[in-house]
Amino acid sequence: MKLGGVRESDNVQDRRGSPAKKGAVALSGTTVLIVLVLAVVTGKNPLELLSNVSGEATPTTQSAPADPNDPEAIFARKILATTEDAWGQALPKLGKPYRAPTLVLFRDAVQSACGFQKAAVGPFYCPGDSQAYVDLDFLDALQKKLGAEGDFAKGYVIAHEIGHHVQNLLGTSKRVAGGGKDEGPTGSSVRLELQADCYAGVWGAYAKGKGLLEVGDVEEALGAAAAIGDDTLQRRARGRVNPESFSHGTSAQRVRWFQRGMESGDPTRCDTFGAEEL
């Protein structure tokens, strides 16, 4: 990506040098799958990794303060700024003002309104505090281990979490939490995640329109979407696929919905809940 002239967002908290207060953690099926995949590719004991995620490991201690001007932090602030600009234009067209979220950078573990989380859960958005959480070190590890490399791939992951913030602003998250089948190939969880992928594509269209993309960037994002599909993660972790436990959608679905947002640049084209076929 060509981010040299892009501003840096002020809506970033860098907690990478701060200790996290331990609390209870609920593990999703996708979290467990990611941990199992990491165990396969790193050779580590999966029980040890799962214990670390669930908060049963040694309490987190304070680490050395992170450099706020390191390239990864600057990149995250610039990506967040582009999401602010993109949704600052798009959301008012849907009749809603855009209130930018806070992006929290952390290392190893973090406390949020959604509870204590370790880095192995991956990037996440917490509607309780309207904040997106990213461990940049873990994001790098995922990219290297799962083959989702490139700066636009990293941008896609952040933009996906901001997509969940958009869902929160539009009331989609609350409606989904209110009922309906959650897991499964056509469940509300899959539809929510695929919509966030589509919203990430809307951001990608904005970035392309501003001349921020380089040759190969779109392929990077598509590679990231494909690498973290439920079927791909399950096959790598278990050697088989169980659609009834899907929570994010297949690789093909994640690619397809990202492309829909990217090609249209229109969030109204991201209605996964009204789609008969995902």
Order of alpha helices (4+ residues) and beta strands (2+ residues): beta-alpha-alpha-alpha-beta-beta-beta-beta-beta-alpha-alpha-alpha-alpha-alpha-alpha-alpha
